[in-house]
Amino acid sequence: MMDAGDGSRRVGYLSASQFSREYGRFFGTAPTRDILRLREDGVREARAAE
């Protein structure tokens, strides 16, 4: 699993806070909210596949 700092560097940012600000401006939500939503969706999909 990757944290915000690792993710921001992988896409070319030196600062996780700058990445978070620009992400929020572009997508209208904080990256942490999208991460939580995607994790919850993954859990739901895994349970549905059982």
All heavy atoms as TSV, in Angstrom:
chain	resi	resn	atom	element	x	y	z
A	1	MET	N	N	0.853	-1.169	0.000
A	1	MET	CA	C	0.000	0.000	0.000
A	1	MET	C	C	0.903	1.238	0.000
A	1	MET	O	O	1.974	1.234	0.568
A	1	MET	CB	C	-0.915	-0.011	1.211
A	1	MET	CG	C	-1.943	1.063	1.143
A	1	MET	SD	S	-3.100	1.149	2.542
A	1	MET	CE	C	-3.459	-0.524	2.944
A	2	MET	N	N	0.430	2.270	-0.632
A	2	MET	CA	C	1.206	3.485	-0.782
A	2	MET	C	C	0.531	4.624	-0.021
A	2	MET	O	O	-0.681	4.697	0.048
A	2	MET	CB	C	1.251	3.760	-2.291
A	2	MET	CG	C	1.685	5.081	-2.716
A	2	MET	SD	S	1.666	5.337	-4.509
A	2	MET	CE	C	1.768	3.756	-5.243
A	3	ASP	N	N	1.346	5.514	0.550
A	3	ASP	CA	C	0.766	6.675	1.224
A	3	ASP	C	C	0.762	7.873	0.281
A	3	ASP	O	O	1.246	7.795	-0.846
A	3	ASP	CB	C	1.482	6.980	2.541
A	3	ASP	CG	C	2.917	7.459	2.360
A	3	ASP	OD1	O	3.313	7.833	1.242
A	3	ASP	OD2	O	3.646	7.463	3.363
A	4	ALA	N	N	0.216	8.988	0.744
A	4	ALA	CA	C	0.078	10.174	-0.097
A	4	ALA	C	C	1.430	10.699	-0.553
A	4	ALA	O	O	1.585	11.133	-1.697
A	4	ALA	CB	C	-0.695	11.264	0.640
A	5	GLY	N	N	2.412	10.659	0.314
A	5	GLY	CA	C	3.749	11.124	-0.052
A	5	GLY	C	C	4.339	10.304	-1.182
A	5	GLY	O	O	4.893	10.849	-2.146
A	6	ASP	N	N	4.235	8.970	-1.079
A	6	ASP	CA	C	4.740	8.095	-2.137
A	6	ASP	C	C	3.988	8.327	-3.448
A	6	ASP	O	O	4.590	8.422	-4.510
A	6	ASP	CB	C	4.590	6.616	-1.751
A	6	ASP	CG	C	5.481	6.216	-0.597
A	6	ASP	OD1	O	6.538	6.857	-0.402
A	6	ASP	OD2	O	5.119	5.259	0.113
A	7	GLY	N	N	2.686	8.420	-3.340
A	7	GLY	CA	C	1.868	8.629	-4.541
A	7	GLY	C	C	2.165	9.944	-5.222
A	7	GLY	O	O	2.277	10.006	-6.445
A	8	SER	N	N	2.326	10.991	-4.436
A	8	SER	CA	C	2.600	12.305	-5.038
A	8	SER	C	C	3.955	12.309	-5.735
A	8	SER	O	O	4.094	12.870	-6.825
A	8	SER	CB	C	2.516	13.412	-3.990
A	8	SER	OG	O	3.521	13.284	-3.021
A	9	ARG	N	N	4.955	11.654	-5.154
A	9	ARG	CA	C	6.267	11.581	-5.797
A	9	ARG	C	C	6.214	10.752	-7.076
A	9	ARG	O	O	6.866	11.084	-8.059
A	9	ARG	CB	C	7.304	11.028	-4.827
A	9	ARG	CG	C	7.746	12.053	-3.793
A	9	ARG	CD	C	8.889	11.551	-2.938
A	9	ARG	NE	N	8.516	10.445	-2.064
A	9	ARG	CZ	C	7.877	10.589	-0.908
A	9	ARG	NH1	N	7.523	11.787	-0.486
A	9	ARG	NH2	N	7.581	9.544	-0.169
A	10	ARG	N	N	5.417	9.707	-7.074
A	10	ARG	CA	C	5.329	8.854	-8.266
A	10	ARG	C	C	4.734	9.573	-9.464
A	10	ARG	O	O	4.982	9.190	-10.602
A	10	ARG	CB	C	4.531	7.581	-7.960
A	10	ARG	CG	C	5.308	6.655	-7.043
A	10	ARG	CD	C	4.586	5.384	-6.836
A	10	ARG	NE	N	4.870	4.504	-7.956
A	10	ARG	CZ	C	4.476	3.248	-8.019
A	10	ARG	NH1	N	3.779	2.733	-7.038
A	10	ARG	NH2	N	4.772	2.505	-9.055
A	11	VAL	N	N	3.941	10.594	-9.202
A	11	VAL	CA	C	3.359	11.352	-10.317
A	11	VAL	C	C	4.069	12.688	-10.524
A	11	VAL	O	O	3.591	13.536	-11.265
A	11	VAL	CB	C	1.832	11.556	-10.154
A	11	VAL	CG1	C	1.113	10.230	-10.193
A	11	VAL	CG2	C	1.503	12.330	-8.879
A	12	GLY	N	N	5.239	12.861	-9.880
A	12	GLY	CA	C	6.075	14.008	-10.175
A	12	GLY	C	C	6.055	15.177	-9.213
A	12	GLY	O	O	6.695	16.191	-9.468
A	13	TYR	N	N	5.353	15.073	-8.100
A	13	TYR	CA	C	5.326	16.158	-7.118
A	13	TYR	C	C	6.409	15.937	-6.082
A	13	TYR	O	O	6.671	14.810	-5.678
A	13	TYR	CB	C	3.971	16.224	-6.410
A	13	TYR	CG	C	2.881	16.813	-7.258
A	13	TYR	CD1	C	2.152	16.015	-8.124
A	13	TYR	CD2	C	2.587	18.169	-7.199
A	13	TYR	CE1	C	1.157	16.558	-8.917
A	13	TYR	CE2	C	1.592	18.718	-7.991
A	13	TYR	CZ	C	0.885	17.904	-8.850
A	13	TYR	OH	O	-0.088	18.451	-9.632
A	14	LEU	N	N	7.030	17.015	-5.640
A	14	LEU	CA	C	8.010	16.940	-4.560
A	14	LEU	C	C	7.339	17.123	-3.208
A	14	LEU	O	O	7.874	16.732	-2.181
A	14	LEU	CB	C	9.093	18.005	-4.748
A	14	LEU	CG	C	9.921	17.870	-6.024
A	14	LEU	CD1	C	10.906	19.022	-6.126
A	14	LEU	CD2	C	10.640	16.536	-6.069
A	15	SER	N	N	6.142	17.700	-3.208
A	15	SER	CA	C	5.428	18.015	-1.976
A	15	SER	C	C	4.054	17.349	-1.977
A	15	SER	O	O	3.242	17.579	-2.867
A	15	SER	CB	C	5.265	19.536	-1.880
A	15	SER	OG	O	4.303	19.887	-0.929
A	16	ALA	N	N	3.812	16.539	-0.952
A	16	ALA	CA	C	2.504	15.893	-0.824
A	16	ALA	C	C	1.404	16.922	-0.604
A	16	ALA	O	O	0.286	16.767	-1.102
A	16	ALA	CB	C	2.519	14.882	0.324
A	17	SER	N	N	1.712	18.001	0.112
A	17	SER	CA	C	0.686	19.019	0.365
A	17	SER	C	C	0.312	19.754	-0.922
A	17	SER	O	O	-0.862	20.058	-1.148
A	17	SER	CB	C	1.125	20.000	1.444
A	17	SER	OG	O	2.282	20.697	1.044
A	18	GLN	N	N	1.283	20.022	-1.783
A	18	GLN	CA	C	0.982	20.666	-3.065
A	18	GLN	C	C	0.121	19.741	-3.926
A	18	GLN	O	O	-0.838	20.158	-4.554
A	18	GLN	CB	C	2.272	21.029	-3.812
A	18	GLN	CG	C	2.030	21.710	-5.140
A	18	GLN	CD	C	1.364	23.062	-5.005
A	18	GLN	OE1	O	1.554	23.752	-4.012
A	18	GLN	NE2	N	0.584	23.444	-5.987
A	19	PHE	N	N	0.462	18.458	-3.943
A	19	PHE	CA	C	-0.332	17.482	-4.680
A	19	PHE	C	C	-1.769	17.471	-4.168
A	19	PHE	O	O	-2.719	17.509	-4.956
A	19	PHE	CB	C	0.282	16.088	-4.538
A	19	PHE	CG	C	-0.610	14.999	-5.062
A	19	PHE	CD1	C	-0.733	14.774	-6.417
A	19	PHE	CD2	C	-1.339	14.205	-4.187
A	19	PHE	CE1	C	-1.567	13.770	-6.905
A	19	PHE	CE2	C	-2.167	13.207	-4.659
A	19	PHE	CZ	C	-2.280	12.991	-6.020
A	20	SER	N	N	-1.946	17.455	-2.850
A	20	SER	CA	C	-3.290	17.420	-2.266
A	20	SER	C	C	-4.102	18.652	-2.637
A	20	SER	O	O	-5.281	18.554	-2.970
A	20	SER	CB	C	-3.210	17.297	-0.744
A	20	SER	OG	O	-2.694	16.042	-0.389
A	21	ARG	N	N	-3.459	19.823	-2.598
A	21	ARG	CA	C	-4.168	21.050	-2.984
A	21	ARG	C	C	-4.611	21.013	-4.437
A	21	ARG	O	O	-5.758	21.316	-4.760
A	21	ARG	CB	C	-3.280	22.281	-2.759
A	21	ARG	CG	C	-3.208	22.739	-1.333
A	21	ARG	CD	C	-2.539	24.102	-1.217
A	21	ARG	NE	N	-1.166	24.093	-1.709
A	21	ARG	CZ	C	-0.101	23.758	-0.988
A	21	ARG	NH1	N	-0.260	23.382	0.264
A	21	ARG	NH2	N	1.097	23.799	-1.502
A	22	GLU	N	N	-3.700	20.624	-5.316
A	22	GLU	CA	C	-4.042	20.597	-6.742
A	22	GLU	C	C	-5.058	19.495	-7.051
A	22	GLU	O	O	-5.947	19.680	-7.880
A	22	GLU	CB	C	-2.781	20.445	-7.578
A	22	GLU	CG	C	-1.934	21.699	-7.504
A	22	GLU	CD	C	-0.783	21.710	-8.468
A	22	GLU	OE1	O	-0.825	20.993	-9.481
A	22	GLU	OE2	O	0.173	22.466	-8.206
A	23	TYR	N	N	-4.948	18.368	-6.397
A	23	TYR	CA	C	-5.920	17.284	-6.561
A	23	TYR	C	C	-7.308	17.780	-6.181
A	23	TYR	O	O	-8.280	17.561	-6.901
A	23	TYR	CB	C	-5.513	16.095	-5.683
A	23	TYR	CG	C	-6.375	14.875	-5.856
A	23	TYR	CD1	C	-5.958	13.831	-6.658
A	23	TYR	CD2	C	-7.603	14.744	-5.197
A	23	TYR	CE1	C	-6.738	12.694	-6.817
A	23	TYR	CE2	C	-8.383	13.630	-5.350
A	23	TYR	CZ	C	-7.948	12.598	-6.160
A	23	TYR	OH	O	-8.729	11.483	-6.310
A	24	GLY	N	N	-7.390	18.459	-5.039
A	24	GLY	CA	C	-8.671	18.989	-4.568
A	24	GLY	C	C	-9.267	19.995	-5.538
A	24	GLY	O	O	-10.469	19.989	-5.802
A	25	ARG	N	N	-8.436	20.853	-6.083
A	25	ARG	CA	C	-8.933	21.824	-7.061
A	25	ARG	C	C	-9.436	21.144	-8.323
A	25	ARG	O	O	-10.445	21.527	-8.892
A	25	ARG	CB	C	-7.844	22.815	-7.441
A	25	ARG	CG	C	-7.802	24.006	-6.522
A	25	ARG	CD	C	-6.773	24.952	-7.000
A	25	ARG	NE	N	-5.573	24.498	-6.309
A	25	ARG	CZ	C	-4.476	25.179	-6.109
A	25	ARG	NH1	N	-4.352	26.363	-6.613
A	25	ARG	NH2	N	-3.483	24.714	-5.425
A	26	PHE	N	N	-8.719	20.127	-8.773
A	26	PHE	CA	C	-9.082	19.449	-10.013
A	26	PHE	C	C	-10.296	18.539	-9.847
A	26	PHE	O	O	-11.200	18.538	-10.667
A	26	PHE	CB	C	-7.883	18.648	-10.533
A	26	PHE	CG	C	-8.073	18.088	-11.901
A	26	PHE	CD1	C	-7.903	18.884	-13.026
A	26	PHE	CD2	C	-8.424	16.763	-12.084
A	26	PHE	CE1	C	-8.088	18.370	-14.296
A	26	PHE	CE2	C	-8.611	16.240	-13.346
A	26	PHE	CZ	C	-8.439	17.054	-14.459
A	27	PHE	N	N	-10.314	17.733	-8.779
A	27	PHE	CA	C	-11.376	16.740	-8.593
A	27	PHE	C	C	-12.478	17.175	-7.637
A	27	PHE	O	O	-13.495	16.490	-7.521
A	27	PHE	CB	C	-10.783	15.416	-8.109
A	27	PHE	CG	C	-9.907	14.744	-9.127
A	27	PHE	CD1	C	-8.539	14.755	-8.990
A	27	PHE	CD2	C	-10.463	14.120	-10.233
A	27	PHE	CE1	C	-7.718	14.139	-9.925
A	27	PHE	CE2	C	-9.665	13.507	-11.171
A	27	PHE	CZ	C	-8.285	13.521	-11.019
A	28	GLY	N	N	-12.271	18.267	-6.910
A	28	GLY	CA	C	-13.300	18.768	-6.013
A	28	GLY	C	C	-13.400	18.047	-4.684
A	28	GLY	O	O	-14.354	18.255	-3.937
A	29	THR	N	N	-12.452	17.204	-4.372
A	29	THR	CA	C	-12.434	16.491	-3.099
A	29	THR	C	C	-10.995	16.170	-2.738
A	29	THR	O	O	-10.128	16.141	-3.605
A	29	THR	CB	C	-13.281	15.213	-3.158
A	29	THR	OG1	O	-13.364	14.639	-1.860
A	29	THR	CG2	C	-12.718	14.187	-4.104
A	30	ALA	N	N	-10.752	15.932	-1.465
A	30	ALA	CA	C	-9.400	15.587	-1.023
A	30	ALA	C	C	-9.040	14.172	-1.484
A	30	ALA	O	O	-9.913	13.297	-1.546
A	30	ALA	CB	C	-9.328	15.655	0.496
A	31	PRO	N	N	-7.783	13.920	-1.791
A	31	PRO	CA	C	-7.397	12.571	-2.217
A	31	PRO	C	C	-7.691	11.519	-1.151
A	31	PRO	O	O	-8.030	10.382	-1.486
A	31	PRO	CB	C	-5.902	12.680	-2.509
A	31	PRO	CG	C	-5.447	13.966	-1.936
A	31	PRO	CD	C	-6.645	14.834	-1.800
A	32	THR	N	N	-7.608	11.896	0.127
A	32	THR	CA	C	-7.894	10.918	1.181
A	32	THR	C	C	-9.333	10.430	1.122
A	32	THR	O	O	-9.611	9.264	1.409
A	32	THR	CB	C	-7.600	11.509	2.570
A	32	THR	OG1	O	-8.268	12.766	2.692
A	32	THR	CG2	C	-6.119	11.705	2.790
A	33	ARG	N	N	-10.258	11.305	0.743
A	33	ARG	CA	C	-11.663	10.879	0.629
A	33	ARG	C	C	-11.837	9.880	-0.514
A	33	ARG	O	O	-12.569	8.906	-0.393
A	33	ARG	CB	C	-12.574	12.072	0.421
A	33	ARG	CG	C	-12.724	12.884	1.662
A	33	ARG	CD	C	-13.790	13.907	1.499
A	33	ARG	NE	N	-13.911	14.674	2.733
A	33	ARG	CZ	C	-14.748	15.637	2.907
A	33	ARG	NH1	N	-15.563	15.990	1.938
A	33	ARG	NH2	N	-14.798	16.273	4.053
A	34	ASP	N	N	-11.161	10.134	-1.632
A	34	ASP	CA	C	-11.243	9.192	-2.746
A	34	ASP	C	C	-10.604	7.859	-2.392
A	34	ASP	O	O	-11.104	6.802	-2.770
A	34	ASP	CB	C	-10.601	9.774	-4.005
A	34	ASP	CG	C	-11.515	10.730	-4.736
A	34	ASP	OD1	O	-12.731	10.738	-4.455
A	34	ASP	OD2	O	-11.022	11.476	-5.605
A	35	ILE	N	N	-9.503	7.896	-1.658
A	35	ILE	CA	C	-8.852	6.654	-1.239
A	35	ILE	C	C	-9.802	5.823	-0.386
A	35	ILE	O	O	-9.966	4.619	-0.611
A	35	ILE	CB	C	-7.549	6.948	-0.471
A	35	ILE	CG1	C	-6.494	7.494	-1.433
A	35	ILE	CG2	C	-7.038	5.711	0.258
A	35	ILE	CD1	C	-5.292	8.087	-0.741
A	36	LEU	N	N	-10.442	6.467	0.590
A	36	LEU	CA	C	-11.388	5.743	1.442
A	36	LEU	C	C	-12.545	5.165	0.634
A	36	LEU	O	O	-12.950	4.018	0.837
A	36	LEU	CB	C	-11.927	6.661	2.545
A	36	LEU	CG	C	-10.937	7.072	3.613
A	36	LEU	CD1	C	-11.547	8.129	4.525
A	36	LEU	CD2	C	-10.473	5.875	4.403
A	37	ARG	N	N	-13.076	5.970	-0.287
A	37	ARG	CA	C	-14.190	5.503	-1.119
A	37	ARG	C	C	-13.766	4.309	-1.968
A	37	ARG	O	O	-14.479	3.301	-2.064
A	37	ARG	CB	C	-14.684	6.637	-2.022
A	37	ARG	CG	C	-15.872	6.236	-2.894
A	37	ARG	CD	C	-16.286	7.349	-3.838
A	37	ARG	NE	N	-15.193	7.863	-4.651
A	37	ARG	CZ	C	-14.723	7.265	-5.754
A	37	ARG	NH1	N	-15.227	6.121	-6.151
A	37	ARG	NH2	N	-13.728	7.803	-6.449
A	38	LEU	N	N	-12.585	4.376	-2.575
A	38	LEU	CA	C	-12.114	3.282	-3.411
A	38	LEU	C	C	-11.859	2.018	-2.599
A	38	LEU	O	O	-12.164	0.915	-3.051
A	38	LEU	CB	C	-10.849	3.701	-4.164
A	38	LEU	CG	C	-11.078	4.745	-5.245
A	38	LEU	CD1	C	-9.752	5.319	-5.721
A	38	LEU	CD2	C	-11.868	4.167	-6.402
A	39	ARG	N	N	-11.324	2.171	-1.397
A	39	ARG	CA	C	-11.113	1.006	-0.532
A	39	ARG	C	C	-12.447	0.369	-0.149
A	39	ARG	O	O	-12.584	-0.854	-0.163
A	39	ARG	CB	C	-10.345	1.400	0.718
A	39	ARG	CG	C	-8.894	1.641	0.451
A	39	ARG	CD	C	-8.162	1.986	1.707
A	39	ARG	NE	N	-6.768	2.266	1.400
A	39	ARG	CZ	C	-5.964	2.953	2.180
A	39	ARG	NH1	N	-6.402	3.408	3.341
A	39	ARG	NH2	N	-4.722	3.176	1.825
A	40	GLU	N	N	-13.433	1.197	0.188
A	40	GLU	CA	C	-14.750	0.665	0.540
A	40	GLU	C	C	-15.387	-0.040	-0.651
A	40	GLU	O	O	-15.984	-1.100	-0.498
A	40	GLU	CB	C	-15.654	1.784	1.040
A	40	GLU	CG	C	-15.276	2.299	2.401
A	40	GLU	CD	C	-16.057	3.541	2.801
A	40	GLU	OE1	O	-16.891	4.022	2.005
A	40	GLU	OE2	O	-15.827	4.031	3.922
A	41	ASP	N	N	-15.244	0.530	-1.845
A	41	ASP	CA	C	-15.769	-0.124	-3.046
A	41	ASP	C	C	-15.110	-1.464	-3.281
A	41	ASP	O	O	-15.764	-2.436	-3.646
A	41	ASP	CB	C	-15.589	0.772	-4.278
A	41	ASP	CG	C	-16.488	1.997	-4.269
A	41	ASP	OD1	O	-17.407	2.068	-3.427
A	41	ASP	OD2	O	-16.264	2.881	-5.120
A	42	GLY	N	N	-13.796	-1.535	-3.039
A	42	GLY	CA	C	-13.075	-2.788	-3.209
A	42	GLY	C	C	-13.539	-3.849	-2.242
A	42	GLY	O	O	-13.683	-5.019	-2.593
A	43	VAL	N	N	-13.807	-3.459	-1.004
A	43	VAL	CA	C	-14.310	-4.406	0.004
A	43	VAL	C	C	-15.695	-4.902	-0.413
A	43	VAL	O	O	-15.973	-6.102	-0.349
A	43	VAL	CB	C	-14.348	-3.743	1.399
A	43	VAL	CG1	C	-15.128	-4.602	2.386
A	43	VAL	CG2	C	-12.946	-3.480	1.903
A	44	ARG	N	N	-16.541	-4.000	-0.877
A	44	ARG	CA	C	-17.887	-4.408	-1.319
A	44	ARG	C	C	-17.796	-5.379	-2.491
A	44	ARG	O	O	-18.512	-6.378	-2.534
A	44	ARG	CB	C	-18.705	-3.186	-1.726
A	44	ARG	CG	C	-19.362	-2.526	-0.560
A	44	ARG	CD	C	-20.336	-1.446	-1.019
A	44	ARG	NE	N	-20.073	-0.281	-0.191
A	44	ARG	CZ	C	-19.588	0.862	-0.602
A	44	ARG	NH1	N	-19.354	1.077	-1.867
A	44	ARG	NH2	N	-19.355	1.839	0.230
A	45	GLU	N	N	-16.921	-5.103	-3.449
A	45	GLU	CA	C	-16.772	-5.993	-4.609
A	45	GLU	C	C	-16.248	-7.353	-4.198
A	45	GLU	O	O	-16.707	-8.377	-4.694
A	45	GLU	CB	C	-15.840	-5.360	-5.637
A	45	GLU	CG	C	-16.462	-4.185	-6.363
A	45	GLU	CD	C	-15.501	-3.524	-7.338
A	45	GLU	OE1	O	-14.440	-4.115	-7.634
A	45	GLU	OE2	O	-15.810	-2.427	-7.801
A	46	ALA	N	N	-15.296	-7.369	-3.256
A	46	ALA	CA	C	-14.756	-8.636	-2.792
A	46	ALA	C	C	-15.831	-9.455	-2.101
A	46	ALA	O	O	-15.921	-10.668	-2.293
A	46	ALA	CB	C	-13.576	-8.382	-1.864
A	47	ARG	N	N	-16.658	-8.805	-1.295
A	47	ARG	CA	C	-17.730	-9.526	-0.592
A	47	ARG	C	C	-18.764	-10.042	-1.584
A	47	ARG	O	O	-19.299	-11.129	-1.400
A	47	ARG	CB	C	-18.383	-8.629	0.440
A	47	ARG	CG	C	-17.499	-8.391	1.633
A	47	ARG	CD	C	-18.174	-7.534	2.666
A	47	ARG	NE	N	-17.281	-7.319	3.790
A	47	ARG	CZ	C	-17.369	-6.306	4.620
A	47	ARG	NH1	N	-18.336	-5.423	4.476
A	47	ARG	NH2	N	-16.511	-6.181	5.610
A	48	ALA	N	N	-19.052	-9.279	-2.605
A	48	ALA	CA	C	-20.046	-9.693	-3.598
A	48	ALA	C	C	-19.548	-10.894	-4.406
A	48	ALA	O	O	-20.347	-11.713	-4.850
A	48	ALA	CB	C	-20.357	-8.537	-4.531
A	49	ALA	N	N	-18.243	-11.016	-4.548
A	49	ALA	CA	C	-17.685	-12.110	-5.325
A	49	ALA	C	C	-17.632	-13.424	-4.541
A	49	ALA	O	O	-17.445	-14.484	-5.120
A	49	ALA	CB	C	-16.269	-11.741	-5.796
A	50	GLU	N	N	-17.805	-13.342	-3.230
A	50	GLU	CA	C	-17.735	-14.554	-2.396
A	50	GLU	C	C	-18.900	-15.472	-2.613
A	50	GLU	O	O	-19.949	-15.231	-2.964
A	50	GLU	CB	C	-17.652	-14.172	-0.921
A	50	GLU	CG	C	-16.346	-13.532	-0.563
A	50	GLU	CD	C	-16.305	-13.109	0.899
A	50	GLU	OE1	O	-17.342	-13.067	1.591
A	50	GLU	OE2	O	-15.205	-12.802	1.358
